[in-house]
Amino acid sequence: GLQAPHLDVSVFARGLLHRLVMRIYFSDEAEANTEDPVLSALPDDDARSTIIAQSDDAGGYTLDIRLQGDGETVFFAV
């Protein structure tokens, strides 16, 4: 099926042997996000919320990437 607008992102950091791969979706694409097969495959709304950037008043987006702990960002095995 069609995929919602998103960015494919690789995260590199000290202490990581391999890159982490994630997607960033956009909060103002709610209808497309609902139909996206990759986003829909995540187990629950909490997991999905870790990769949906929120639009801000300046016309941009905000997303915190958390490598571990509460609200840890969903990463994909590729």
C-alpha positions as CSV (number, residue, x, y, z in Angstrom):
1,G,0.0,0.0,0.0
2,L,0.9,3.6,-0.1
3,Q,3.1,5.0,2.7
4,A,2.5,8.2,4.6
5,P,5.0,11.1,4.1
6,H,8.0,10.3,6.2
7,L,11.8,10.7,6.5
8,D,14.2,7.8,6.7
9,V,16.8,8.6,9.4
10,S,20.0,6.8,10.5
11,V,21.3,7.7,13.9
12,F,25.0,7.4,14.7
13,A,26.3,7.9,18.2
14,R,29.4,7.2,20.4
15,G,29.1,3.7,21.9
16,L,26.9,2.3,19.1
17,L,28.5,-0.3,17.0
18,H,25.9,0.0,14.3
19,R,23.6,2.8,13.1
20,L,20.1,2.9,14.3
21,V,17.4,3.3,11.7
22,M,14.1,5.0,12.2
23,R,11.4,6.9,10.4
24,I,9.9,10.2,11.2
25,Y,6.3,10.8,10.4
26,F,4.4,14.1,10.6
27,S,1.5,14.8,12.9
28,D,-0.4,16.9,10.4
29,E,-0.7,13.8,8.1
30,A,-3.1,11.9,10.4
31,E,-5.1,10.3,7.7
32,A,-2.1,9.0,5.8
33,N,-0.4,7.9,9.0
34,T,-3.5,5.8,9.9
35,E,-3.2,3.9,6.5
36,D,0.6,3.6,6.5
37,P,1.5,-0.2,6.7
38,V,4.8,0.3,8.6
39,L,3.4,2.7,11.2
40,S,0.3,0.5,11.6
41,A,2.5,-2.5,12.3
42,L,3.8,-1.0,15.5
43,P,2.2,-2.5,18.6
44,D,0.4,0.5,20.1
45,D,-0.1,4.3,20.1
46,D,2.7,4.8,22.6
47,A,5.2,3.2,20.2
48,R,3.8,5.1,17.3
49,S,4.0,8.4,19.1
50,T,7.8,8.0,19.4
51,I,8.3,8.5,15.7
52,I,5.6,11.1,14.9
53,A,7.0,14.7,14.8
54,Q,4.7,17.4,16.2
55,S,4.2,20.5,14.1
56,D,5.1,23.8,15.9
57,D,4.0,27.4,15.6
58,A,7.1,28.3,13.5
59,G,6.0,26.0,10.6
60,G,8.5,23.3,11.6
61,Y,8.4,20.0,13.5
62,T,9.7,18.7,16.8
63,L,10.7,15.2,17.7
64,D,12.8,14.0,20.6
65,I,14.9,10.9,19.8
66,R,15.4,8.8,22.9
67,L,18.0,6.0,22.8
68,Q,16.8,4.3,25.9
69,G,14.5,4.6,28.9
70,D,10.9,5.9,29.1
71,G,9.5,6.8,25.7
72,E,12.4,5.1,23.9
73,T,12.2,5.8,20.2
74,V,11.2,2.9,18.0
75,F,14.1,1.8,15.8
76,F,13.9,-0.7,12.9
77,A,16.0,-3.7,12.2
78,V,17.3,-3.5,8.7
